[in-house]
Amino acid sequence: MGVSHISNRSGQRSQRWSRRGVLAVLGVVPAAVVTGCGGSADASEATGPAGTASATAPASVKAAAKKPAISVTPADGTRKAGFASPVKVTVTDGTLASVTVAGNDGSTLAGSFDETRTTWTSTGNPYSGTKYTVTATAEGAAAERTTFTTKSPGETFVGYFTPEANSTSGVGMPVSLNFTHAVADRAAVEKAITVTAEPAVEVVGHWFSDTRLDFRPETYWAAGTTVTLSLRLKDVEGADGVYGVQHKDVTFHIGREQISTVDLSAKRMTVRRDGATLATYPVSGGDADHTTWSGIMVISERFKQTRMESSTVGLGDEYDIADVPHAQRLTTSGTFIHGNYWASTAVFGGQNTSHGCVGLHDAKGADDSSVAGYTFYESSLLGDVVIVKNSGERTVDPANGLNGWNLSWARWKAGSAL
């Protein structure tokens, strides 16, 4: 509107300058629009001096470009790593896809991830004296491998066990372990040992000393039971700086049920098998000066012939018999049920004349199948129960042989460290 009041020349000039002015103003608009869309802060990074794209990437792009970093404890190459702590694998700037830990002994360590899958921890500890290879993979990355070797323990212990693997025993056979080193941490050792039965029954341990641990059910094993001893003692610290070395399973079997009852008042022994009377034998027990232990005893050793010498049981030189036939041990202290060929046949069933053992009539040489000593021996197994009553002697110490059945179930369980 203001242009119409100016002369044509001057008006034309004014219009030209106005066009230039308008163009100049319009030329500024695109820059303002670009700036307004991108934001002033982003524009300074997105364009260079000539309006080209900058080489500097946004921070989010930088973070995404970082590679996952995996670390393992124990560290790669460690030669004497401890074996009392779990293996741990961690990752930064990523998540773990898989972890395996394999020993050169063929074992593997199981483990689990945390909720974010940035840490994996082994469920158990590595074994001593073993080289391990750890293979860990982060999502979107190649697998990484590290190795370490655990140190060997300084001092070790083992548990010698009864009965033998794959043997068949009588229903009274406990599982008994004798350790080569005194155990200070009984709970740790007992926890590393389990005894299971098929058919299932509760089995509990009882410590007789710091070197002996026995296991038994409440009552005798059922005939035909399969019993499994599982030893997980490897690297268990039984005493300060003393570690177990065994990792194995042992299975044995229970045969038929045979329970023999010796009545030393009647001087007779009745043998029952699977609930029925198998045989009755005349016997002779300990005399008045050498009474036989009473109570429940279990056959723990068997010898077709063996030497018996009185000096070994504190009785001086009263006897020394080189070839006692059909001897079966009932106590550690020296009580046997055995054949006797040197006494008159009238003694058996008539008098108690021994130094504490239970004797049956037998023949020299242990080969006469017609005598009681031979017959009873052939019918017996390790682990068979022999009950002695009316002997005039107190009940045998439960630790004297495999005779823990003389403890009530409550007292037996009270001897467990667990």
Stockholm file with secondary structure:
# STOCKHOLM 1.0

chainA/1-418         MGVSHISNRSGQRSQRWSRRGVLAVLGVVPAAVVTGCGGSADASEATGPAGTASATAPASVKAAAKKPAISVTPADGTRKAGFASPVKVTVTDGTLASVTVAGNDGSTLAGSFDETRTTWTSTGNPYSGTKYTVTATAEGAAAERTTFTTKSPGETFVGYFTPEANSTSGVGMPVSLNFTHAVADRAAVEKAITVTAEPAVEVVGHWFSDTRLDFRPETYWAAGTTVTLSLRLKDVEGADGVYGVQHKDVTFHIGREQISTVDLSAKRMTVRRDGATLATYPVSGGDADHTTWSGIMVISERFKQTRMESSTVGLGDEYDIADVPHAQRLTTSGTFIHGNYWASTAVFGGQNTSHGCVGLHDAKGADDSSVAGYTFYESSLLGDVVIVKNSGERTVDPANGLNGWNLSWARWKAGSAL
#=GR chainA/1-418 SS CGGGGSCHHHHHHHHHHHHHHHHHHHHHHHHHHHHHHHCHHHHHHHBCTTSCBCSCCCHHHHHHTCCCEEEEESCTTCSSBCSSSCCEEEEESSCEEEEEEEETTSCBCCEEECTTSSEEEESSCCCTTCEEEEEEEETTSCCEEEEEEBCCCSEEECEEEESCTTCEECTTCCEEEEESSCCSCHHHHHHTEEEEEESCCCCEEEEEETTEEEEECSSCCCTTCEEEEEEECBTCEEETTEEECCEEEEEEEECCCEEEEEETTTTEEEEEETTEEEEEEECBCBCTTSCCCBEEEECCEEEEEEEEEGGGGTCTTSCEEEEEEEEEECCTTSCEEEEESSSCGGGTTTCCCBSSCEEEECCTTSCCTTSHHHHHHHHCCTTCEEEEESSSSCBCCTTTTTCGGGSCHHHHHHTCCC
#=GC SS_cons         CGGGGSCHHHHHHHHHHHHHHHHHHHHHHHHHHHHHHHCHHHHHHHBCTTSCBCSCCCHHHHHHTCCCEEEEESCTTCSSBCSSSCCEEEEESSCEEEEEEEETTSCBCCEEECTTSSEEEESSCCCTTCEEEEEEEETTSCCEEEEEEBCCCSEEECEEEESCTTCEECTTCCEEEEESSCCSCHHHHHHTEEEEEESCCCCEEEEEETTEEEEECSSCCCTTCEEEEEEECBTCEEETTEEECCEEEEEEEECCCEEEEEETTTTEEEEEETTEEEEEEECBCBCTTSCCCBEEEECCEEEEEEEEEGGGGTCTTSCEEEEEEEEEECCTTSCEEEEESSSCGGGTTTCCCBSSCEEEECCTTSCCTTSHHHHHHHHCCTTCEEEEESSSSCBCCTTTTTCGGGSCHHHHHHTCCC
//
